[in-house]
Amino acid sequence: MKEKQDYIKDIEEIRSMMERSSRFLSLSGLSGVMAGIYALAGSYIAYSVFNFNPDEVVFYSAQSDLIKVFFLAIVILILALSTAVFLSYKSALNKGEKVWNVTSKQLVTSMLVPLLAGGILIIVLISKSLIGLVAPMTLVFYGLAVYSASRYTIDELKFLGLVQIVLGLFSSYFVEYGLLVWGFGFGIVHIVYGMYMYFRYEK
């Protein structure tokens, strides 16, 4: 009986080692919380300070305002990415793992195609004054990137991707709520997801 228990324990250890080698498990839940906070702050600034709230697909705004919103989006992206890298690096160190390994490279590569395609589409939309579709498309392509990356990390990331895709499709029809839905998707959803991940895998 004891030998059987030892065999089961060995099998569980082997399975755990295989999972660690095939999945990137150092994603930080706190980075999701911080990304959500950055997004909420950004959407508030865009709406309150820059008066940016497209209510139609074709939306004309002063070029200076669009440039300000564009740079605001870049700042939010840089903050979110740098926070995610830093906290994931700390998480990996605590677990005695490497951040940049074969699995993490596959994870990043799987995200690149939808993110690059989405980025190019957004530039096209802006050039055609289809500003009302920019926020929805960022949600849709980000969701596709996250869903694609979920095969290389925790399964919960797949659900996050699906939620973002649904929110993006919803706001592409109800364009007047685009900025509000964007703030909800990148803000509230990220905060809830990040807290869930933190208390389940890191606490």
Buried (B, 14 or more C-beta within 10 A) or exposed (E): EEEEEEEEEEEEEEEEEEEBEEBBBBBBBBBBBBBBBBBBBBBEBBBEEBEBBBEEBEBEBEEEBBEBBEEBBEEBBEBBEEBBBEBBBBBBEEEEBEBEBEBBEBBBEBBEEBBEEBEEBBEEBBEEEBBBBBBBBBBBBBBBBBBBBBBBBBEBBBBBBBBBBBBBEBBBEEBEBBBBBBBBBBBEBBBBBBBBBBEEBBE
